[in-house]
Each structure stands twice: as C-alpha cells, then as structure tokens.
Amino acid sequence: MGIMDKKTATDRISRRAFLRSSAAAGLGVALAGPALAQAPPQAAPAAAKSADELRVAVIGCGAQGRVLIESMLRIPSVRIAAICDIWSYSRQYTGNYLKKYGHVANVYEDYRELLAAEKDLDAAIVATPDWVHAEQANACLRRGLPVYCEKEMANSLGQARSMVLAARETGKLLQIGHQRRSNPRYIHAIDRLIRERRLLGRVTVAYAQWNRAKADLLGWPEKYVIDQATLDKYGYGSMTEFRNWRLFKKFGGGPMVDLGSHQIDLFSWVFGTRPKSVVASGGLDYYKNWEWYDNVMAIYEFETKEGTARAFYQVQTTTQHGGFYETFMGENGSLVLSEIPQRGNWAMREPHAPEWDSLAKAGLLQSETLPIQKSTTKNVFVDVRVTAEAGRWPLPVELARPAHQPHLENFFDAVRHGTPLTCPAELAYESCVAVLKANEAVKARRVMDFRPEQFKA
C-alpha cells in the first residue's frame, strides 16, 4: 500500500518526525498506541498476497532504516511484514508508523528470532550499524533471502569479503546501498554524457566533498534507555556508543567512510578503473569524544586509458560550507552533480570546446543558461588571466522521488524479474577497499598503493 497523494497536516508532521534522526535527548515524541512487548511475538499468519507482492523484513529501524521504509511505502506491491531493532523506541515508533499505512508488521528485538519465525519472506533489508552488516546479511542470504544492505558493506575488508562470498555461495542477490548508482540523474550524467558522448573530453580531475556543521553527540529519551545487560548482549558499552556508533572504531569508519563511500564510489564509475594509490591528511582535531578522524582530505590517483587522472575528496564536520556535491573536470568542460539539485545538476562548457547545441536539441542537455551575471559597477578591472565562462547547461533529468527509491526499485525488480543490480556486492566491495584505505593513509602519513588483486573478494 503506497502513501496517499493527499495527507492531512498531522500526517505530514508525523512523516517529518519519522524521518528526522533522534538527535537530542529530549527528542522523544509521543508514540501512538500501547508500548510493544519486549519479548518478540510469534509471527502472525501471513495474509493472502497478490502474485507480485513481496513480503519484506527490515532489520534496523533507526534513522537510515526509516529513510528506506519511507521509500518502500511508495513502491507498489511491497509489503513490510516484519521489523527488527534492539531499541524499543525504534521498534515502537516504526511499528506504529507502518500501521498508519496499512503495514501490520511483526516486531522483533533480535534478527535471529525474526529469521526463525518468519517463514513467508521474499527479501530482507539490512540498515543496522556497519559492524553487524556482514553477520546479519550473511544470515539472511543463507536463510534463502535476497538482501538489500546499506553501505558501507562493513568496517573491515574481511567482513565485506564474507558478504561477497555468501552471496556467491548461496546464489542470492545482494544489493549494497550506494543509491547514486540507480539515480537517473547520475546515470544520465555519467553513462550518457561523460562516458558515451564524451561531453567533457578527457576527464583529468574529479572533486567531491561532504561538509557538515559542528554537532553534539546524539542523545536519547530517558524513557527509552536500553538496560546495560541488553547493551552488553549486542556489543555496546553504553548508550553513547549505541547512538553514536559511526564515531567509534569498533562499529563504523568515521565520516570518511560514512559519507565518503557514496562519492568516492563515483570516481571509479567515471574513470572506468580502480584507483592506483591514495594519500590523505586528516585528524581528530576538534571533537574530544570521538575516536575517528573528524576531517579528512584525500587524493586518489587513477591510471586511465588516456593517462593519469586524480580525484580529491574532503569531508569536514565543523563547517557546512558548500554542502555535498561532486564535480568532474575535463578538457572540454565540467559537470557538477548532487543528490540535492540546488548544489549541482549542470554542466559548464570551456570556451574552446565543440558546441553543445546539438546535445540540447537531442534532449541530453537543457538549453544554455545565461553566463554568470555581469556586474553593473563601473571601473571594474578585468584580469586577463581569467578565462570567461561559456555558460551553464542544466541537465534535463530531475528526480521527483526520494533519493533511495530508485535503488530499492532496482533491487525489487531484480528479485521479481532478474533485472541486473546496479550495485551488486562485487562492485560495492571495490568501493569499500578504496574508502577504508583512505583512513589507513591518514594514519600512515604516506602514499598507499593499491594492488589489482586487492579489489577482488
């Protein structure tokens, strides 16, 4: 059952609350309905389903799990039949939210009990912290379920490799959540414009960033504190670790992995090859209660068919300047992309480059926009070293859906019809190798070389 086109104001507020990360200790909102029991219930009898309906389990109902659920509610014939989370807050909030849209899901604390009880599942979504992705995804695969697992695959290459092997051994689908791989705008820009039409000519430089403003550690409503015995059972030393797992080395890879995974994956897509080396500088320079680096600047070197190319990536957590976007620069122009259209979604032609009007007529670009507005101020000195911009050309592809929806649709189409996955485990493993190595380069303070065999699981 999809989301209705028209909602009341209350529905809209509830939806925003559902997607909003629980950032402050006082965030707890009133949860509709009675509290769910701590003990996992017995699986309810499966309702009759249509021929193409998929019954899906969601393991991990925190902020990212809710984002995926929100997208799944928009996809026809996907039924969320079971949810699982070790935190009662997330279980209760998500369960009640799903009921509003006709998805009465069985609720579990432990994913192992979910897999044992649910006999009529068609797929599983894993949206838990990175360090348990391999354990949970592999268990689902061996249970016979296709799996959509959030990125990063894992916070160690050994665990990520085990996921590739499990998918290979079971013959089950494993999609990793690098959602840009299914984004129509990115597919159009990279596959059609950069690679097929060679809009930019030879691409020599790539740049990407993800900058965020400074922030406090995530808190939690006191009413929903997890008791220490339960935290110990699932491997967390405290609620602080549980709520802020991305910042601790046992559980995640820090901002470089958490944010950089999405964008560094694009470098190899554009250059058509894996990186040859990486050098990085970074540190834990601002926050006193983190374990991972709060800023990293990395330079990757690629050996392409046309020669050497380099890609610079930065992640900052004390300024949101520039937000997040990716730029690919070539001899004939540059192309700027972002999941947020306001940050990107346009190309710039170099003045000497061949005309692009034919591409606009073919619908591959929109008509040229005006160059940067000229100043009306008199007595302006024009530096002869500055090359005039030849105008910006918007891309014709917009995404009127949540960013994760096309990637989930690709996964469900693969489950139903055998459609090729846009980010199968083997491809995601290559990105995992590239991103994890950057953290190693920061620690080593030297250039880290890649060997071709490192990218093979």
Secondary structure, 3 states (H helix, E strand, C coil): CCCCCCCCHHHHHHHHHHHCCCCCHHHCCCCCCCCCCCCCCCCCCCCCCCCCCEEEEEECCCHHHHHHHHHHCCCCCEEEEEEECCCHHHHHHHHHHHHHCCCCCEEECCHHHHHHHCCCCCEEEECCCHHHHHHHHHHHHHCCCCEEECCCCCCCHHHHHHHHHHHHHHCCCEEECCHHHHCHHHHHHHHHHHHHCCCCCCEEEEEEEEECCCCCCCCCCHHHCCCHHHHHHCCCCCHHHHHCHHHCCCCCCHHHHHCHHHHHHHHHHHHCCCCCEEEEEEECCCCCCCCCCCEEEEEEEEEECCEEEEEEEEEECCCCCCCEEEEEEECCEEEEECCCHHHCCEEEECCCCCCCHHHHHCCCCCCCCCCCCCCCCCCCCCCCCCCCCCCEEECCCCCCCCCCHHHHHHHHHHHHHCCCCCCEHHHHHHHHHHHHHHHHHHHHCCCEECCHHHHCC
